[in-house]
């Protein structure tokens, strides 16, 4: 249903999580890719949204379209305590990706 691309920032963050958390996150991303099921998610602005967990974990993403359909760009991860900083960083990553397209 969706194609998923991951930024290096997200990959680095994911590698810092323990194996159980990595499995939970990757399972959620797989459900999005296969079924289009996001679970608990919230749109933050026109181009940014977050996946939420009860533990406070957050994964920030953007959805874009190309000629082949929808792409989910997984930008970075964080938690409730660093949410404001993470949102600013995610928006900067989106701007960087948009600049690359120009």
Secondary structure, DSSP 8 states (H G I E B T S, - for coil): --EEEE-HHHHHHHHTS-HHHHHHHHHHHHHHHHH----SEEE-SSS-EEEE-TTSEEEEEEEEEETTEEEEEEEEEEEGGGHHHHHHHHHHHHHHHHHHH-
